[in-house]
Amino acid sequence: MNKIIFRIVETEAELQQCFAIRHSVFVEEQKIFFKTDQDKFDKNAIHIAAIDTNTGKVVSTVRCHETEDGIWYGARLAVAKEFRKHPSLIGVKLCKIAQKTVADRGAKRFLAYIQPKNVRFFERLNWRKVDKPVTHFGSPHQLMEASFLVRKREQGTLRREKSGLVMPEIDLEKLIKQLRASQAWQHKCEIAILSDDVLQHLPVVDGHTVQLGDDTAAIRTNDGYLLLAAEAIHPPLIEENPYLAGRAAILANVNDVYAMGGEPMAVVDTIISPDIKAASDIMRGLKDGCSRYDIPIIGGHLTATGHKPAVTVCILGRAKNILSSFNAQPDDVLLHVTNLRGSFHPRFPFWDCSSHLSDAELRRDLAILPTIAENGWCDAARDISMAGILGTAVMLLELSGVGAQIDMNTITKSVGTFDKYFDWLICFPSYGFVLSVRPWYLSDVQLAFDEYGISCYPIGRVTANSSVTLFREDEESVLWDFDKEPFIGFSPSSDIQIHDFHEDQLN
């Protein structure tokens, strides 16, 4: 399969290839222009190319040019005939990259004259019609405009007008104290208390201690990795809603597997319940959860004799390439990935953005993680746990032995949660991940999530020092300093080494 990369044209040779593709499409094939489609705008335009990495040749192009202050036009979108049905959706990605390119340059409007046959295509990309169709270059065209998430700073407040998202005024020092005192963060810090004892009992293979810290264990096989994840559910949730607890147990473990770049294969469960009725409700939740993700329950254990309830699930998965919390590097971009279409649980810090999705949509959205892993666009990720976006970022950074600067103005906040901003920062989202991405793969990763309307937004940059710093406007505060204290206690300084298991070592 041809791998396609996208970038702004860098050389005269690439520009000439863009012109050649445009000539083939607009002059020879569509006959919109007589001798050439080139015009006065080409000289100062930004030309974006899709390049086949196998041949190094340009296979698609689009240009963007500014006609007056803040007013940009897109034009000359052309895809070589043999690449029009490429699975990378070249035309879609070029359009989205063009939108981001002009937005980064302060565009107020982004317009394009579209042939009637392509109007529906652009409408699916959230473009809207402007005025009535006109004759353009001797044939009918529809003027259309891209819809932007417009960012405005008003009195120090970041607003995203289109979605209604509002960043509230916050006191960073107060926020950090709240986070560190929260039950979710305290539970993570409790791991560090036991970390030394745990490390003393881990096996040593080839002179290296087995790697600990990812939510899923990875065992190398001949064609990739086997993944093994296990997680228990918070007892108060089981007592209040046994059915939801069963579903949440599947969800939490499935997220762990996908966050490692894998896909789940099978489930084993343990249920402890005060009575058969509660056990039955838990089991129904487990079965419905497994049905949604198309994974079988292949074994388990049940106790229903008056004990306090407990639910634990273990999931087996597999992956070709893995995403790991040990792989973040200095200068990486930190990304917050989540589905903003959802709502809070009335009593627990749980963001439900999956119930409204079909089973196929649910699996499709999660499958983005193995896709970006297999394509080599990202190798560092962690699913967002009850410690929330910031706590999850701290865990990932600690395990990688790096720090970060995180811009609080960029952390996405959902519509209708203004009075629950702190809950948003520490909640467990049913779909949420932190990714650490090399800058040159940023657009590939963002486009992969954007394809299905999932928010994938940069929140900061990884640094080589030991501290995680929050900043907002001119204010800056240290969230965590690993040199002073551990978070979960597993890090490069804990003598944990990356090691690949092989099947013959399991015998």
Secondary structure, DSSP 4 states (H G I P E B T S, - for coil): ---EEEEE--SHHHHHHHHHHHIIIIIIIS--SSS----GGGTT-EEEEEEETTTTEEEEEEEEEEEETTEEEEEEEEE-GGGTT-TT-HHHHHHHHHHHHHHHTT-SEEEEEE-GGGHHHHHHTTEEE-SS-EEETTEEEEEEEE----EEEETTEEEETTTTEE-----HHHHHHHHHHSHHHHHHHHHHHHHHHHHHTS-EETTEEPP--SSEEEEEETTEEEEEEEEE--HHHHHH-HHHHHHHHHHHHHHHHHHTT-EEEEEEEEEEESSHHHHHHHHHHHHHHHHHHT--EEEEEEEESSPPPEEEEEEEEEESS---TT---TTPEEEEEE--S-EE-SSSSEEE-STTS-HHHHHHHHTHHHHHHHTTS--EEEE--TTHHHHHHHHHHHHHT-EEEEEGGGS---TT-GGGHHHHHH-EESSEEEEEE-GGGHHHHHHHHHTTT-EEEEEEEEESSSEEEEEETTEEEEEEETTT--SSS-SGGGTB------GGGG-
